[in-house]
């Protein structure tokens, strides 16, 4: 309301307030923003404030207030309402990624200020993806009833590449070494399918952390990244990045001690958890691993509340760091509740069952880290964060929050390829790894090859009856051409029921029942008599189990750890086959590069396998025997080192087998992003003879066979290509060798 002081002496009175131009907004609503009302004096100061407040609402493109006699006329031009927001010209970044970044939405009021803010946000999205030459031009398309379509016309421009990366202050490691540590890479022609050579400021921050970790793991405890500067060229097409570092001296570990104030807990009980010893180079990662190991070990001994803190004592004169791991009782904190956030499709229970803590448990940071890793291992989420926050007014309580970002879990694959054992092949598959958000796995695959046709259906329930027991069913149909090896073809149709239980993170036990119909047909007229005798149909009813201990860091390309498995299969609970089979397999992988300060690509691996099968009241069929050569003995053809018929040369297999491999993965010296790996290997093995075949009718010697070779693995854009060249160094005259093996495949 006005006051007498707000209007000049003798000012006229406002008789009426008239509103013109209002369409969607009620005139009475507009009057509420005015600082004068009917009956007040015309006060210029209050009218000016009214004008500013109307503009500040963001509802109007233009506002004017004028006096006409005793009337105050308010003329407004309403901002239009947005009917639709669209993006044009965007190819690199999809609409679903841009829409969440803009503020304006359909049915919102259009304002120039908000549009300019949204333009800035879109530009920022593109700059995060390495495109600094992008241009965004907002356009409006006028529609009836004061509505508009808002269109952001985007000229993405070329990607802004990193032209050169240099380091200042590094003496121990060369620029080339450090470029291999960071995630940002220099522009190269062969990085067509990679975005690592485009500039990303977030990636630059991550690179600083990677450099810090690398030096701290190499013994340089005083290392510091002083600056990381990115300079954009005048044409805005590329960046020059310069890291300035201070390396400091390299430290060795001096004394390593454990101190504990917990009752009945001695340092000797915790020493098995030490990952670092006196005389080792200082390694921050091994110190973190030691803290986790001690925490878990103390927890397993019944101490629910523990705090392990490493104390570092530097001896700068002698470049030695003494370590003391202080184990003390931690604060008594219990889990109040566990909140799951970010899951839209995946059920809460699928995530909750991977959390190693439950409401009411004593809080344990080691279990929290393990829970995070278990949820990530599901493969259902793009990102996983597991944190805890104290409860207000309850210092002994904490809330565990699991925040996830879901990703696609469906897969549709189509593959083409060729291998030396199967010939040309085509494969089509579909898989859903998180069926209906329940964590169930359903897959179907069909493949055609010159020497094999296969159809597979599989379903797995990871938590059967809400218990940590996986259960599944498989259906399959396979037809194999074994003319080259044993002059016949084999058809298998059947299914399997399976379930498994994980005793710990490393131990797993699986059980399986298989029922299948096997047929040997199209036996060549010149085939071995012992193959012809087995032509026809056999029904297999078999139960089996496999006990596995696995500590490898990766199932696909392991670099560290070992795996051991023992398996037994018993056939004879119905069906025609009668046998008992036992297989034992072990492998060990050791990163020589880490131990000897070499390139990490140096990895030593050893693998061994033994198997034995014997018939129960009848001879073992050729369908179930062991064959040596091919994948288990490179340098020899498939079944090329097995017992064979003297007259026909058909492979007959044997009742036992023993094979082993030594392999060394070596660096190629080529850029890592090319995906080229190399290896040298040697394979050795021996196999027995089959039952029911006289020795004088077989070419076979149970003596050892061996081969040496080299191999190359290329992770090509079209799929993995594995090339191996091997030659026998110990063989028999009747063995069949194979110099060259290649397998190629692609999935998209």
ABEGO torsion letter per residue (X at the ends): XBBAAABBBGBBBBABBBBBGBAABBAAAAAAABABBBGBBBBAAAAAAAAAAAAAAGABABBBBBBBEABBBBBBBBBBBBABBBBBGBAABBAAAAAAABABBBGBBBBAAAAAAAAAAAAAAAAAAGBAABBBBBBBBBBBGGBBBBBBBBBAEBBBBBABBBBBGBAABBAAAAAAABABBBBBAAAAABAAABBBAAAAAAAAAAAAAAAAAAGBAABBBABBBBBBBAAGABBBBBBBBBAEBBBBBBBBBBBBABBGBBAAAAAAABABBBGBBBBAAAAAAAAAAAAAAAAAAGBABBBBBBBBBBBAAAGBBBBBBBBBBBBBBBBABBBBBGBAABBAAAAAAABABBBGBBBBAAAAAAAAAAAAAAGABABBBBBBBBBBGBAABBBBBBBBBBBBABBBBBBBBBBAAAEBBBBBBBBBABBGGAGBBBBBBBBBBAABBBBBBBBBBABBGGBBBBBBBBBBBBBBBAAAAAGBBBBBBEBBBBBBBBABAABBBBBBBBBBBBBBBGBBAABBAAAAAABEBBBBBBBBBBBBBBABABAABBABEBBBBBBBBBBGBEEABBBBBBBBBBBBBBBAAAAAGBBAABBBBBBBBBBBBBBBGBBBBAAABBBBEEAABBGBBBGAABBBBAAAGBBAEBABBBBBBBBBBBBAGBBAAAGBBBBBBBBBBBBBBBBGBBAAABBBBABBBBBBBBBBBBBBAAEBBBBBBBBBABBBAABBBBABBBBBBBBX
